[in-house]
Amino acid sequence: MRRKMILAFSLLAGCIFISSNAIAAWTQAKGHSYNQLTLSYYSTAEKFTTIEKFEEEKVLQPSGSELTVHEEGDIRRTDAKPFRNKEESFTATKMSYYVEYGLLDELTFILSGGYEYVKSNDLRTQGNSCQLHKLTGDDVCTAGVGDIILGLRQKISNNVAGGPLSVQLDVKVPEAYEYDNPVINQNLGDGQYDALLKLKYGHGFSWGYAVLDAGYKYRFENTQLDPLTFKPADTVIVSISGGYNATPWLSIRGKIDWDKSVGNAEVSDDLVKFASDTIVTKPAGERGKNVVILDTLGLKKDSLTAGLALAFTVAKNMQLVASYDWALGHSCTDDGGFLNTGALKNTCFFFKNEDMGPLRASNSSIGSTVSLALAYSH
């Protein structure tokens, strides 16, 4: 079944920590800029899912023959409590560039994008630059320039409870890559425009800084393959981050990101039928629609991610930042087992995933990102 992992990679790859003047509430002075070159690597082989499936079940008939009641992989339900599930392995390597430029003292222009190489052992054709491996069973890949982000940050006030308050609008542009049928192809993005509007508040301290972001992401409908159309669910986004200046040349940073779907994902009947006829989605109608939304395309995700970073000042106005980000949202299993993900391996939370309320992760991949960034401002 199609596993939509690229969104999760995009989210985790964005959790990079640099100076308090970038990706925060502060704006660049007129004519000044902040530049960051990042190499990141994301990997996952699990996800939180609400889709329960049957094991193979057969019954013995009076004639002595066996009748298959349920085949392995048949859908039992799509609204179960989120649980961990093994998925096809997926990795993504990205070289990205991020820049902020001060158009005015209180208005900053933002641009980001990069070259991506994504690889999966899922069997599907590829519409981009890598070889076709659908019949061989080998890992398949796709590569190229992914989504481009254009943004503007406007400072609202220099002093709200001692810190700056800004508003930022980011627009995701999916025009740099060829978009193919997402049911059978690995793409470099979701293929539709997004608009993210958020408030950003920052506060500087003698020992470091803290930042709070809150926003709403509107996700447009993807009509590139009409009548095979879909619309990912809009998302509420909250992020808390901060940094501690351990020495004049080293700062320690941390971040927690929470993305909550508002549940308004949609797929066309033609896309549901194509998925049902092409892959093992099997159920049609409303249940088939839910499978396509939640699993095949991954259009309605709830995620909770954390990150830690070390930022080294290597020269005037230059930093080298090493960071590690991982998915949260599921703690002890029902039998008391331990979470086995990234930095939280063999670590048990005090609450279970199903008791986390709106913070729980749902229908999102369990992965981690390792990043190394070089940041320069002038």
N, C-alpha and C positions, 0 to 999 in steps of 0.2 A: 504494500500500500504506500502511496506517495507520502513522504515525510517532509513537511515544510519546515526547514531549519534555518533558512537564510535570514529570516527576521530576527530570530534570537541572536544570531551572530552580529547583526547590525546593531542591536541594542547593547550587547556586551562589549563590542569593539568601541563603542562610544564612551565607555567608562574609563577615560584616561584622565589622570590627575596631573595638572601642571601648576602654574603660578596662580595666585589669588586674583590676578588681573585678567585671566582668560577663562572662558566657559563659566562665567560667574556674573554678578550683577554690575561689575565695573565696566566702563566703556573705555576705549582707547582714545587718547588725546588726538586732536586733529593732526593728520599727517603721520601718525605713529602706527605701528603694526605689531602684531604678534603672529609668529609662524611656528607651526609644529609639523614635523615629519614623524610618522608612527609606523612601526612594523608590528603587526598583531597576528596571533594564531589562536583560533577557536576550535574546540573539539567537543563532541557529544556523542553518546550512544544510548541515552535514556531520555524520557520525558515524563512530565506529569500529565496524566490523561484521565478523562471522565468516561472513556469508552471501554466497556467490559465485553469480552468476547467468549464464546463457547469453546470448550475443548471438544474434540471429536467424540460423539456419542452415538452408539449403535444399540439396537434392541434386537433380541432374537424372536423371530416370527414363528408361529405354530408349524410352518413348513420346514423349519430348521435353518432357513436363510437369515442373514442379518440385514436389517434395514437401518440406513443412516438417518438418524433424527436431526443431528446437527453436525456439520463439518467443522473442522478446526478453523477458527478465525471468523465464524459467523458472529454477527453482532447480537449481543444479549440486550444491552442498553447503552444509551449515550449520555445519561445524566447521573452516573455514579459519583461518589465522593472521589476527589482526585487521588490517584495512586501512582507509584513509580512503575514504569514499564520499559522493557528493553526495546530499542529501536535500531534501525540501520545506523551504522557509524557515519558520522559526517564531520568533516574538517574544513576549515576556511582560513586561508592566509591572505592578509591584506596589507598593502603599502598605501597609506593614506596621507593626504596633506590637508592641513587645516590652517586658515588664515583669518585674522581679524584686522580690519583697517579702519582708522578713525576718519570718517568723512567730516565730522564736526566733533567738538569736544564731548558732546552728549549724544552722538549718533555714530554707531559702529556698523560697518558692513562685514558680513561673515560668508565665507565660502569653504566648503569641504567636499572631498571626493577622493577616489583612489582606485587602484588596480587590485582586483580580487582574483583568487584562485580557490575554487571550492571543489570538494571531492567527496563522493559518497559511494557506498557499496550497494545503494538502491539501484535496481535495474530499470533504466529509462534511457530514452534517446536524448541526445544533447543538441541544442540548437546553436551553440556558440563555437568556440575555437578548438575544443578537445575532440579526441577521436570517439567514434561510436562503439559502445561496448555492451549494448543491450543483450546480445545473445551469448556473450562469452562469460558473463558472471564476474568479470574483473571490475575493479573500482572505476567509476566514471567521474568525469570532471567537466568543469566549464570555467572559463577565465575571461577577464576583460574589465573595463571600467564599469563600476556599479552605479548606484544612485548618487546624484549630486545634490548637496544641500546649499541653498542660498538663504541668507538671513539678514535681518536688520535688528539691532538692539538700541532702543531709545531709553536714555536715562530719564526717569520721572522726577526723582528727588535725590539730592546728595546726602540728606540727613533724615532718615526715618528710623527713630530709635537708635541713632548713632551710626547708621550705615546706609549705603545707596540702595535705591529701589529702581528697577528697570523693567521694561516690557520688551519681549523679543518675539519676532515672527520668523519661523523657519519654514521653507517650502522645499519639499523633496521632489526632485526632478528625475524621472526615470527614462530619459531620452538617450542615454549614452550606450545602451545595449539593446540587442535584438531580443524581443520577448516572444516566447513560444508557449504552447499549451502547457500550463503548469501541472496538469495531471500526469503527464508522461515526460516532462522535461525539467531539468534543473536550470533555473534562471538565476541571474545575478541580483534580482530584487522582485518585488511584488508587481511591478509594472504599472502602478498607478500613482498619481500625485497624492501627497499628504501635505497638510498645513498644520503646523504646531504653533499655538499662541500660548506664551507662558509669562508669568511674573517671576522675577529673580530678585531676591534680597540677599545682600551680603553684609558682613560685619567683620571689621579688622580688629585684632587684639594685639597686645604686645608680644604674645606667644604664638600667634598664627591668625587664622581666619575661619569663618563659618559661612555657609551659603545654603539658602533654601530656595528651591524651585517648585513651582506648581503650575500646571498647564493642561490644555485640552488639545488633543490631536484629532483633527477631522480628516478622514480618509475617503478620498474620492472613489467613484466606481471605476473599475477597470473594464473598458469596452474595446480593448485592442483586438479581441478575437470574437467580437459580436457575431452570433448570439450566445457564445460561451462567455458570459459576463459574471462578475462578482464584485462585491464591495466588502473590504475588511471592516471589522467593527471599529468605531471611534474609541479613543483611549484617554483616560484621565491619568496624568503623569505627576508624580511627586518625587522629589529628590532632595536628600540631605547630604551635605558633604562638608568637609573641614580639613584643616591642616595644622600641624604642630611643628614649629621651628625648633628642632632638637639641637642643632648647631648652626653657625653661620653658613655652613655649606650643605646641610642636610635637613630636609623636612619630611615628616611622616604624614601621610594623607589617607583618608578613608571616605567611603561613600556608600549610601544605600539608595537604590532606585526602586520605585514601586510603580508598575503600570497596570491599570485596571480597565478591562474592556467594559464598554457600556452595553454590549450585547446586541448591537444593531447590524451584525453581519448579514449579507444576503448573497445568494447564488441563483443563477438562472436555472430553470428546469432543464434547458438543453445541456448545461454543464453537469448537472446531477446525472442525467441520462448517459452522457459520455463517460463519466467516471464509473457508473454502474456497469456499463457495457465493456469498459476497457480494463479495469483493474478489479481487485477483489472487494470493492466497496459493497457489492451485492444488493443490499436493501435499497429499494426505490422509495419514492414518496417522501414523507416528512423525516423518517428515520435516515434515509439515504442522504437527504439534504443536510441533516445534522452531522453525519459522518464526514461529508465533504467540507463543511465549515470548520469542524473541530479538529479533524485529523488530516484529511487529504491535502487541504490547502492551509490549514492552521490560521483561520481568519478571526478567531475569537480567543485571544490569549490573555491570561493574567500571569504576571511574573513579578518576582521579587529577587533582586540581585544585589550583591555587595562587592566592594572592591577595596583593596589596600595598595598603597604605592609608596615608593621611596623616590624623592626628588633630590638630585645632586646638582649643586651649582658648580659647573665645570669651567666657566669663564664669565666675564662681565655680560649680563643680559642673556646668559645661556644656561640651560638646564638639561640634564639627562634624567629621564623618568622611567623607572621600571615598575610595572603594575600587574596585579593579578585580580581577576574578577570571576565570580562564580555565582551560580544560581542558588537561591534560598527557597524556602517555602514548604519543605517537607522534613519533619524531624524523625522521631522514633516511629518504627513500623508498629503495627498492631501487636506483633509478638515480642516487642521490646528490643528489636534490632537497632542497629545504628545507621545513621546516614552515611553513605559511602560516596560522597561527592567532593572532589577538589580539596580545598583547605579544611573542610569540615569532616573529612574522613575520620571515622571512629569517634565522632562527637555527637552527643545526643542533646536535643533541645528539651525544654521543660514542657512543651506542648506538642500535640500532634497536628499534622497538617489539616485535618478536618476541623480542628478547633480554632484555627487562626482567623476565622471570619473573612472579611474582605481582603486580608493580606495574603491569603493562601494562594499558591501558584496553581494554575489550571491550564491544561492543554498547551503547555510550553515546554521547551526542551531543557534538559538538565545538563548544562555544559559549563565550561570555563574558558577564559581568555587570558593569555599571557601577552603582554605588550612592552615594547621598548620605544620611547619617544625622545626626540631631540627638539627642544623648544628654544626659540630665539625671538627677542623683542628689540625693537629700536624705535 
